[in-house]
Amino acid sequence: MKVKMTSDEDGYWFAQIPVLKGCMTQGDSREDVLAMIDEAKELWLETALEEGIAIPEPAGVMPS
């Protein structure tokens, strides 16, 4: 899944996975935010499964 990352003038980083609505995090460094977005993705997917929320197919993958 594509991760979109940006930094601000203070050096903080923000990451989100646009295809997973609301899946985002922030961190003190690029490395921190990369690790944190993986955790956010796992939690987002667990919650989606528990709540019956549709999980979008990754781009370029044809459903069976």
mmCIF file of the N, C-alpha and C atoms, coordinates in Angstrom:
data_MODEL
# 
_entry.id   MODEL 
# 
loop_
_atom_site.group_PDB 
_atom_site.id 
_atom_site.type_symbol 
_atom_site.label_atom_id 
_atom_site.label_alt_id 
_atom_site.label_comp_id 
_atom_site.label_asym_id 
_atom_site.label_entity_id 
_atom_site.label_seq_id 
_atom_site.pdbx_PDB_ins_code 
_atom_site.Cartn_x 
_atom_site.Cartn_y 
_atom_site.Cartn_z 
_atom_site.occupancy 
_atom_site.B_iso_or_equiv 
_atom_site.pdbx_formal_charge 
_atom_site.auth_seq_id 
_atom_site.auth_comp_id 
_atom_site.auth_asym_id 
_atom_site.auth_atom_id 
_atom_site.pdbx_PDB_model_num 
ATOM 1   N N  . MET A 1 1  ? 0.842   -1.177  0.000  1.00 0.00 ? 1  MET A N  1 
ATOM 2   C CA . MET A 1 1  ? 0.000   0.000   0.000  1.00 0.00 ? 1  MET A CA 1 
ATOM 3   C C  . MET A 1 1  ? 0.884   1.235   0.000  1.00 0.00 ? 1  MET A C  1 
ATOM 4   N N  . LYS A 1 2  ? 0.455   2.208   -0.752 1.00 0.00 ? 2  LYS A N  1 
ATOM 5   C CA . LYS A 1 2  ? 1.222   3.439   -0.883 1.00 0.00 ? 2  LYS A CA 1 
ATOM 6   C C  . LYS A 1 2  ? 1.108   4.288   0.392  1.00 0.00 ? 2  LYS A C  1 
ATOM 7   N N  . VAL A 1 3  ? 2.257   4.739   0.876  1.00 0.00 ? 3  VAL A N  1 
ATOM 8   C CA . VAL A 1 3  ? 2.315   5.608   2.050  1.00 0.00 ? 3  VAL A CA 1 
ATOM 9   C C  . VAL A 1 3  ? 2.700   7.007   1.584  1.00 0.00 ? 3  VAL A C  1 
ATOM 10  N N  . LYS A 1 4  ? 1.951   8.001   2.012  1.00 0.00 ? 4  LYS A N  1 
ATOM 11  C CA . LYS A 1 4  ? 2.249   9.399   1.702  1.00 0.00 ? 4  LYS A CA 1 
ATOM 12  C C  . LYS A 1 4  ? 2.865   10.031  2.950  1.00 0.00 ? 4  LYS A C  1 
ATOM 13  N N  . MET A 1 5  ? 4.072   10.600  2.793  1.00 0.00 ? 5  MET A N  1 
ATOM 14  C CA . MET A 1 5  ? 4.755   11.204  3.933  1.00 0.00 ? 5  MET A CA 1 
ATOM 15  C C  . MET A 1 5  ? 5.111   12.653  3.617  1.00 0.00 ? 5  MET A C  1 
ATOM 16  N N  . THR A 1 6  ? 4.999   13.485  4.639  1.00 0.00 ? 6  THR A N  1 
ATOM 17  C CA . THR A 1 6  ? 5.401   14.887  4.523  1.00 0.00 ? 6  THR A CA 1 
ATOM 18  C C  . THR A 1 6  ? 6.085   15.294  5.830  1.00 0.00 ? 6  THR A C  1 
ATOM 19  N N  . SER A 1 7  ? 6.922   16.316  5.746  1.00 0.00 ? 7  SER A N  1 
ATOM 20  C CA . SER A 1 7  ? 7.551   16.845  6.959  1.00 0.00 ? 7  SER A CA 1 
ATOM 21  C C  . SER A 1 7  ? 7.200   18.322  7.066  1.00 0.00 ? 7  SER A C  1 
ATOM 22  N N  . ASP A 1 8  ? 7.278   18.832  8.290  1.00 0.00 ? 8  ASP A N  1 
ATOM 23  C CA . ASP A 1 8  ? 7.008   20.255  8.477  1.00 0.00 ? 8  ASP A CA 1 
ATOM 24  C C  . ASP A 1 8  ? 8.309   20.995  8.775  1.00 0.00 ? 8  ASP A C  1 
ATOM 25  N N  . GLU A 1 9  ? 8.193   22.292  8.946  1.00 0.00 ? 9  GLU A N  1 
ATOM 26  C CA . GLU A 1 9  ? 9.383   23.123  9.145  1.00 0.00 ? 9  GLU A CA 1 
ATOM 27  C C  . GLU A 1 9  ? 10.115  22.826  10.454 1.00 0.00 ? 9  GLU A C  1 
ATOM 28  N N  . ASP A 1 10 ? 9.439   22.179  11.397 1.00 0.00 ? 10 ASP A N  1 
ATOM 29  C CA . ASP A 1 10 ? 10.065  21.829  12.668 1.00 0.00 ? 10 ASP A CA 1 
ATOM 30  C C  . ASP A 1 10 ? 10.726  20.450  12.648 1.00 0.00 ? 10 ASP A C  1 
ATOM 31  N N  . GLY A 1 11 ? 10.629  19.755  11.516 1.00 0.00 ? 11 GLY A N  1 
ATOM 32  C CA . GLY A 1 11 ? 11.257  18.443  11.384 1.00 0.00 ? 11 GLY A CA 1 
ATOM 33  C C  . GLY A 1 11 ? 10.377  17.265  11.742 1.00 0.00 ? 11 GLY A C  1 
ATOM 34  N N  . TYR A 1 12 ? 9.125   17.509  12.106 1.00 0.00 ? 12 TYR A N  1 
ATOM 35  C CA . TYR A 1 12 ? 8.210   16.415  12.408 1.00 0.00 ? 12 TYR A CA 1 
ATOM 36  C C  . TYR A 1 12 ? 7.667   15.828  11.102 1.00 0.00 ? 12 TYR A C  1 
ATOM 37  N N  . TRP A 1 13 ? 7.365   14.545  11.138 1.00 0.00 ? 13 TRP A N  1 
ATOM 38  C CA . TRP A 1 13 ? 6.876   13.851  9.957  1.00 0.00 ? 13 TRP A CA 1 
ATOM 39  C C  . TRP A 1 13 ? 5.436   13.391  10.160 1.00 0.00 ? 13 TRP A C  1 
ATOM 40  N N  . PHE A 1 14 ? 4.666   13.383  9.071  1.00 0.00 ? 14 PHE A N  1 
ATOM 41  C CA . PHE A 1 14 ? 3.283   12.922  9.049  1.00 0.00 ? 14 PHE A CA 1 
ATOM 42  C C  . PHE A 1 14 ? 3.192   11.874  7.955  1.00 0.00 ? 14 PHE A C  1 
ATOM 43  N N  . ALA A 1 15 ? 2.535   10.758  8.243  1.00 0.00 ? 15 ALA A N  1 
ATOM 44  C CA . ALA A 1 15 ? 2.354   9.698   7.241  1.00 0.00 ? 15 ALA A CA 1 
ATOM 45  C C  . ALA A 1 15 ? 0.902   9.253   7.234  1.00 0.00 ? 15 ALA A C  1 
ATOM 46  N N  . GLN A 1 16 ? 0.451   8.902   6.034  1.00 0.00 ? 16 GLN A N  1 
ATOM 47  C CA . GLN A 1 16 ? -0.900  8.360   5.908  1.00 0.00 ? 16 GLN A CA 1 
ATOM 48  C C  . GLN A 1 16 ? -0.931  7.348   4.772  1.00 0.00 ? 16 GLN A C  1 
ATOM 49  N N  . ILE A 1 17 ? -1.903  6.468   4.838  1.00 0.00 ? 17 ILE A N  1 
ATOM 50  C CA . ILE A 1 17 ? -2.159  5.521   3.756  1.00 0.00 ? 17 ILE A CA 1 
ATOM 51  C C  . ILE A 1 17 ? -3.508  5.935   3.183  1.00 0.00 ? 17 ILE A C  1 
ATOM 52  N N  . PRO A 1 18 ? -3.485  6.685   2.086  1.00 0.00 ? 18 PRO A N  1 
ATOM 53  C CA . PRO A 1 18 ? -4.728  7.268   1.560  1.00 0.00 ? 18 PRO A CA 1 
ATOM 54  C C  . PRO A 1 18 ? -5.845  6.262   1.278  1.00 0.00 ? 18 PRO A C  1 
ATOM 55  N N  . VAL A 1 19 ? -5.507  5.055   0.853  1.00 0.00 ? 19 VAL A N  1 
ATOM 56  C CA . VAL A 1 19 ? -6.542  4.078   0.523  1.00 0.00 ? 19 VAL A CA 1 
ATOM 57  C C  . VAL A 1 19 ? -7.264  3.567   1.775  1.00 0.00 ? 19 VAL A C  1 
ATOM 58  N N  . LEU A 1 20 ? -6.635  3.715   2.953  1.00 0.00 ? 20 LEU A N  1 
ATOM 59  C CA . LEU A 1 20 ? -7.261  3.316   4.214  1.00 0.00 ? 20 LEU A CA 1 
ATOM 60  C C  . LEU A 1 20 ? -7.692  4.589   4.945  1.00 0.00 ? 20 LEU A C  1 
ATOM 61  N N  . LYS A 1 21 ? -8.929  4.988   4.737  1.00 0.00 ? 21 LYS A N  1 
ATOM 62  C CA . LYS A 1 21 ? -9.427  6.256   5.266  1.00 0.00 ? 21 LYS A CA 1 
ATOM 63  C C  . LYS A 1 21 ? -9.183  6.379   6.773  1.00 0.00 ? 21 LYS A C  1 
ATOM 64  N N  . GLY A 1 22 ? -8.455  7.425   7.155  1.00 0.00 ? 22 GLY A N  1 
ATOM 65  C CA . GLY A 1 22 ? -8.179  7.683   8.559  1.00 0.00 ? 22 GLY A CA 1 
ATOM 66  C C  . GLY A 1 22 ? -6.932  7.006   9.094  1.00 0.00 ? 22 GLY A C  1 
ATOM 67  N N  . CYS A 1 23 ? -6.219  6.257   8.259  1.00 0.00 ? 23 CYS A N  1 
ATOM 68  C CA . CYS A 1 23 ? -4.999  5.578   8.698  1.00 0.00 ? 23 CYS A CA 1 
ATOM 69  C C  . CYS A 1 23 ? -3.837  6.559   8.562  1.00 0.00 ? 23 CYS A C  1 
ATOM 70  N N  . MET A 1 24 ? -3.402  7.110   9.715  1.00 0.00 ? 24 MET A N  1 
ATOM 71  C CA . MET A 1 24 ? -2.345  8.118   9.697  1.00 0.00 ? 24 MET A CA 1 
ATOM 72  C C  . MET A 1 24 ? -1.622  8.132   11.030 1.00 0.00 ? 24 MET A C  1 
ATOM 73  N N  . THR A 1 25 ? -0.446  8.753   11.033 1.00 0.00 ? 25 THR A N  1 
ATOM 74  C CA . THR A 1 25 ? 0.340   8.900   12.247 1.00 0.00 ? 25 THR A CA 1 
ATOM 75  C C  . THR A 1 25 ? 1.342   10.016  12.056 1.00 0.00 ? 25 THR A C  1 
ATOM 76  N N  . GLN A 1 26 ? 2.040   10.365  13.128 1.00 0.00 ? 26 GLN A N  1 
ATOM 77  C CA . GLN A 1 26 ? 3.102   11.363  13.037 1.00 0.00 ? 26 GLN A CA 1 
ATOM 78  C C  . GLN A 1 26 ? 4.250   10.944  13.932 1.00 0.00 ? 26 GLN A C  1 
ATOM 79  N N  . GLY A 1 27 ? 5.448   11.459  13.638 1.00 0.00 ? 27 GLY A N  1 
ATOM 80  C CA . GLY A 1 27 ? 6.617   11.101  14.421 1.00 0.00 ? 27 GLY A CA 1 
ATOM 81  C C  . GLY A 1 27 ? 7.698   12.150  14.355 1.00 0.00 ? 27 GLY A C  1 
ATOM 82  N N  . ASP A 1 28 ? 8.727   11.938  15.165 1.00 0.00 ? 28 ASP A N  1 
ATOM 83  C CA . ASP A 1 28 ? 9.834   12.887  15.260 1.00 0.00 ? 28 ASP A CA 1 
ATOM 84  C C  . ASP A 1 28 ? 10.818  12.787  14.097 1.00 0.00 ? 28 ASP A C  1 
ATOM 85  N N  . SER A 1 29 ? 10.836  11.645  13.409 1.00 0.00 ? 29 SER A N  1 
ATOM 86  C CA . SER A 1 29 ? 11.776  11.460  12.298 1.00 0.00 ? 29 SER A CA 1 
ATOM 87  C C  . SER A 1 29 ? 11.137  10.598  11.224 1.00 0.00 ? 29 SER A C  1 
ATOM 88  N N  . ARG A 1 30 ? 11.777  10.562  10.074 1.00 0.00 ? 30 ARG A N  1 
ATOM 89  C CA . ARG A 1 30 ? 11.279  9.739   8.968  1.00 0.00 ? 30 ARG A CA 1 
ATOM 90  C C  . ARG A 1 30 ? 11.247  8.266   9.385  1.00 0.00 ? 30 ARG A C  1 
ATOM 91  N N  . GLU A 1 31 ? 12.300  7.816   10.068 1.00 0.00 ? 31 GLU A N  1 
ATOM 92  C CA . GLU A 1 31 ? 12.380  6.424   10.501 1.00 0.00 ? 31 GLU A CA 1 
ATOM 93  C C  . GLU A 1 31 ? 11.254  6.093   11.491 1.00 0.00 ? 31 GLU A C  1 
ATOM 94  N N  . ASP A 1 32 ? 11.018  7.005   12.430 1.00 0.00 ? 32 ASP A N  1 
ATOM 95  C CA . ASP A 1 32 ? 9.942   6.789   13.412 1.00 0.00 ? 32 ASP A CA 1 
ATOM 96  C C  . ASP A 1 32 ? 8.591   6.666   12.724 1.00 0.00 ? 32 ASP A C  1 
ATOM 97  N N  . VAL A 1 33 ? 8.321   7.584   11.816 1.00 0.00 ? 33 VAL A N  1 
ATOM 98  C CA . VAL A 1 33 ? 7.000   7.594   11.190 1.00 0.00 ? 33 VAL A CA 1 
ATOM 99  C C  . VAL A 1 33 ? 6.808   6.379   10.277 1.00 0.00 ? 33 VAL A C  1 
ATOM 100 N N  . LEU A 1 34 ? 7.879   5.871   9.676  1.00 0.00 ? 34 LEU A N  1 
ATOM 101 C CA . LEU A 1 34 ? 7.755   4.656   8.859  1.00 0.00 ? 34 LEU A CA 1 
ATOM 102 C C  . LEU A 1 34 ? 7.381   3.453   9.725  1.00 0.00 ? 34 LEU A C  1 
ATOM 103 N N  . ALA A 1 35 ? 8.004   3.334   10.892 1.00 0.00 ? 35 ALA A N  1 
ATOM 104 C CA . ALA A 1 35 ? 7.661   2.242   11.805 1.00 0.00 ? 35 ALA A CA 1 
ATOM 105 C C  . ALA A 1 35 ? 6.246   2.413   12.335 1.00 0.00 ? 35 ALA A C  1 
ATOM 106 N N  . MET A 1 36 ? 5.887   3.637   12.657 1.00 0.00 ? 36 MET A N  1 
ATOM 107 C CA . MET A 1 36 ? 4.580   3.902   13.243 1.00 0.00 ? 36 MET A CA 1 
ATOM 108 C C  . MET A 1 36 ? 3.441   3.698   12.242 1.00 0.00 ? 36 MET A C  1 
ATOM 109 N N  . ILE A 1 37 ? 3.675   3.985   10.959 1.00 0.00 ? 37 ILE A N  1 
ATOM 110 C CA . ILE A 1 37 ? 2.604   3.795   9.981  1.00 0.00 ? 37 ILE A CA 1 
ATOM 111 C C  . ILE A 1 37 ? 2.344   2.309   9.764  1.00 0.00 ? 37 ILE A C  1 
ATOM 112 N N  . ASP A 1 38 ? 3.373   1.472   9.909  1.00 0.00 ? 38 ASP A N  1 
ATOM 113 C CA . ASP A 1 38 ? 3.152   0.026   9.816  1.00 0.00 ? 38 ASP A CA 1 
ATOM 114 C C  . ASP A 1 38 ? 2.246   -0.441  10.955 1.00 0.00 ? 38 ASP A C  1 
ATOM 115 N N  . GLU A 1 39 ? 2.492   0.064   12.159 1.00 0.00 ? 39 GLU A N  1 
ATOM 116 C CA . GLU A 1 39 ? 1.647   -0.289  13.299 1.00 0.00 ? 39 GLU A CA 1 
ATOM 117 C C  . GLU A 1 39 ? 0.227   0.245   13.100 1.00 0.00 ? 39 GLU A C  1 
ATOM 118 N N  . ALA A 1 40 ? 0.110   1.474   12.607 1.00 0.00 ? 40 ALA A N  1 
ATOM 119 C CA . ALA A 1 40 ? -1.210  2.066   12.353 1.00 0.00 ? 40 ALA A CA 1 
ATOM 120 C C  . ALA A 1 40 ? -1.974  1.246   11.319 1.00 0.00 ? 40 ALA A C  1 
ATOM 121 N N  . LYS A 1 41 ? -1.269  0.770   10.295 1.00 0.00 ? 41 LYS A N  1 
ATOM 122 C CA . LYS A 1 41 ? -1.917  -0.054  9.256  1.00 0.00 ? 41 LYS A CA 1 
ATOM 123 C C  . LYS A 1 41 ? -2.441  -1.352  9.861  1.00 0.00 ? 41 LYS A C  1 
ATOM 124 N N  . GLU A 1 42 ? -1.627  -2.012  10.681 1.00 0.00 ? 42 GLU A N  1 
ATOM 125 C CA . GLU A 1 42 ? -2.062  -3.256  11.311 1.00 0.00 ? 42 GLU A CA 1 
ATOM 126 C C  . GLU A 1 42 ? -3.303  -3.028  12.172 1.00 0.00 ? 42 GLU A C  1 
ATOM 127 N N  . LEU A 1 43 ? -3.284  -1.970  12.971 1.00 0.00 ? 43 LEU A N  1 
ATOM 128 C CA . LEU A 1 43 ? -4.433  -1.667  13.824 1.00 0.00 ? 43 LEU A CA 1 
ATOM 129 C C  . LEU A 1 43 ? -5.665  -1.311  13.004 1.00 0.00 ? 43 LEU A C  1 
ATOM 130 N N  . TRP A 1 44 ? -5.475  -0.573  11.918 1.00 0.00 ? 44 TRP A N  1 
ATOM 131 C CA . TRP A 1 44 ? -6.592  -0.204  11.048 1.00 0.00 ? 44 TRP A CA 1 
ATOM 132 C C  . TRP A 1 44 ? -7.226  -1.473  10.477 1.00 0.00 ? 44 TRP A C  1 
ATOM 133 N N  . LEU A 1 45 ? -6.384  -2.389  9.972  1.00 0.00 ? 45 LEU A N  1 
ATOM 134 C CA . LEU A 1 45 ? -6.902  -3.615  9.368  1.00 0.00 ? 45 LEU A CA 1 
ATOM 135 C C  . LEU A 1 45 ? -7.598  -4.501  10.410 1.00 0.00 ? 45 LEU A C  1 
ATOM 136 N N  . GLU A 1 46 ? -7.027  -4.628  11.611 1.00 0.00 ? 46 GLU A N  1 
ATOM 137 C CA . GLU A 1 46 ? -7.671  -5.405  12.680 1.00 0.00 ? 46 GLU A CA 1 
ATOM 138 C C  . GLU A 1 46 ? -9.047  -4.832  13.007 1.00 0.00 ? 46 GLU A C  1 
ATOM 139 N N  . THR A 1 47 ? -9.115  -3.520  13.136 1.00 0.00 ? 47 THR A N  1 
ATOM 140 C CA . THR A 1 47 ? -10.392 -2.862  13.457 1.00 0.00 ? 47 THR A CA 1 
ATOM 141 C C  . THR A 1 47 ? -11.397 -3.070  12.334 1.00 0.00 ? 47 THR A C  1 
ATOM 142 N N  . ALA A 1 48 ? -10.945 -2.935  11.090 1.00 0.00 ? 48 ALA A N  1 
ATOM 143 C CA . ALA A 1 48 ? -11.842 -3.133  9.945  1.00 0.00 ? 48 ALA A CA 1 
ATOM 144 C C  . ALA A 1 48 ? -12.427 -4.541  9.960  1.00 0.00 ? 48 ALA A C  1 
ATOM 145 N N  . LEU A 1 49 ? -11.594 -5.543  10.244 1.00 0.00 ? 49 LEU A N  1 
ATOM 146 C CA . LEU A 1 49 ? -12.086 -6.923  10.296 1.00 0.00 ? 49 LEU A CA 1 
ATOM 147 C C  . LEU A 1 49 ? -13.087 -7.110  11.432 1.00 0.00 ? 49 LEU A C  1 
ATOM 148 N N  . GLU A 1 50 ? -12.784 -6.545  12.599 1.00 0.00 ? 50 GLU A N  1 
ATOM 149 C CA . GLU A 1 50 ? -13.677 -6.679  13.746 1.00 0.00 ? 50 GLU A CA 1 
ATOM 150 C C  . GLU A 1 50 ? -15.019 -5.977  13.527 1.00 0.00 ? 50 GLU A C  1 
ATOM 151 N N  . GLU A 1 51 ? -14.986 -4.829  12.859 1.00 0.00 ? 51 GLU A N  1 
ATOM 152 C CA . GLU A 1 51 ? -16.185 -4.007  12.676 1.00 0.00 ? 51 GLU A CA 1 
ATOM 153 C C  . GLU A 1 51 ? -16.919 -4.281  11.362 1.00 0.00 ? 51 GLU A C  1 
ATOM 154 N N  . GLY A 1 52 ? -16.379 -5.168  10.536 1.00 0.00 ? 52 GLY A N  1 
ATOM 155 C CA . GLY A 1 52 ? -17.014 -5.482  9.257  1.00 0.00 ? 52 GLY A CA 1 
ATOM 156 C C  . GLY A 1 52 ? -16.871 -4.374  8.229  1.00 0.00 ? 52 GLY A C  1 
ATOM 157 N N  . ILE A 1 53 ? -15.816 -3.569  8.356  1.00 0.00 ? 53 ILE A N  1 
ATOM 158 C CA . ILE A 1 53 ? -15.553 -2.487  7.406  1.00 0.00 ? 53 ILE A CA 1 
ATOM 159 C C  . ILE A 1 53 ? -14.855 -3.068  6.173  1.00 0.00 ? 53 ILE A C  1 
ATOM 160 N N  . ALA A 1 54 ? -15.300 -2.672  5.007  1.00 0.00 ? 54 ALA A N  1 
ATOM 161 C CA . ALA A 1 54 ? -14.696 -3.157  3.763  1.00 0.00 ? 54 ALA A CA 1 
ATOM 162 C C  . ALA A 1 54 ? -13.233 -2.703  3.685  1.00 0.00 ? 54 ALA A C  1 
ATOM 163 N N  . ILE A 1 55 ? -12.364 -3.634  3.318  1.00 0.00 ? 55 ILE A N  1 
ATOM 164 C CA . ILE A 1 55 ? -10.941 -3.344  3.156  1.00 0.00 ? 55 ILE A CA 1 
ATOM 165 C C  . ILE A 1 55 ? -10.676 -3.233  1.660  1.00 0.00 ? 55 ILE A C  1 
ATOM 166 N N  . PRO A 1 56 ? -10.209 -2.064  1.198  1.00 0.00 ? 56 PRO A N  1 
ATOM 167 C CA . PRO A 1 56 ? -9.976  -1.889  -0.234 1.00 0.00 ? 56 PRO A CA 1 
ATOM 168 C C  . PRO A 1 56 ? -8.839  -2.784  -0.731 1.00 0.00 ? 56 PRO A C  1 
ATOM 169 N N  . GLU A 1 57 ? -8.980  -3.240  -1.954 1.00 0.00 ? 57 GLU A N  1 
ATOM 170 C CA . GLU A 1 57 ? -7.939  -4.031  -2.598 1.00 0.00 ? 57 GLU A CA 1 
ATOM 171 C C  . GLU A 1 57 ? -6.767  -3.121  -2.946 1.00 0.00 ? 57 GLU A C  1 
ATOM 172 N N  . PRO A 1 58 ? -5.535  -3.602  -2.780 1.00 0.00 ? 58 PRO A N  1 
ATOM 173 C CA . PRO A 1 58 ? -4.375  -2.796  -3.200 1.00 0.00 ? 58 PRO A CA 1 
ATOM 174 C C  . PRO A 1 58 ? -4.444  -2.529  -4.709 1.00 0.00 ? 58 PRO A C  1 
ATOM 175 N N  . ALA A 1 59 ? -3.930  -1.389  -5.133 1.00 0.00 ? 59 ALA A N  1 
ATOM 176 C CA . ALA A 1 59 ? -3.936  -1.019  -6.552 1.00 0.00 ? 59 ALA A CA 1 
ATOM 177 C C  . ALA A 1 59 ? -3.185  -2.066  -7.364 1.00 0.00 ? 59 ALA A C  1 
ATOM 178 N N  . GLY A 1 60 ? -3.726  -2.415  -8.498 1.00 0.00 ? 60 GLY A N  1 
ATOM 179 C CA . GLY A 1 60 ? -3.073  -3.358  -9.397 1.00 0.00 ? 60 GLY A CA 1 
ATOM 180 C C  . GLY A 1 60 ? -3.375  -4.809  -9.095 1.00 0.00 ? 60 GLY A C  1 
ATOM 181 N N  . VAL A 1 61 ? -4.187  -5.095  -8.071 1.00 0.00 ? 61 VAL A N  1 
ATOM 182 C CA . VAL A 1 61 ? -4.535  -6.466  -7.720 1.00 0.00 ? 61 VAL A CA 1 
ATOM 183 C C  . VAL A 1 61 ? -5.976  -6.708  -8.165 1.00 0.00 ? 61 VAL A C  1 
ATOM 184 N N  . MET A 1 62 ? -6.152  -7.725  -8.967 1.00 0.00 ? 62 MET A N  1 
ATOM 185 C CA . MET A 1 62 ? -7.483  -8.070  -9.443 1.00 0.00 ? 62 MET A CA 1 
ATOM 186 C C  . MET A 1 62 ? -8.154  -9.005  -8.437 1.00 0.00 ? 62 MET A C  1 
ATOM 187 N N  . PRO A 1 63 ? -9.386  -8.668  -8.007 1.00 0.00 ? 63 PRO A N  1 
ATOM 188 C CA . PRO A 1 63 ? -10.086 -9.561  -7.079 1.00 0.00 ? 63 PRO A CA 1 
ATOM 189 C C  . PRO A 1 63 ? -10.367 -10.907 -7.725 1.00 0.00 ? 63 PRO A C  1 
ATOM 190 N N  . SER A 1 64 ? -10.371 -11.960 -6.932 1.00 0.00 ? 64 SER A N  1 
ATOM 191 C CA . SER A 1 64 ? -10.629 -13.330 -7.453 1.00 0.00 ? 64 SER A CA 1 
ATOM 192 C C  . SER A 1 64 ? -12.090 -13.562 -7.646 1.00 0.00 ? 64 SER A C  1 
# 
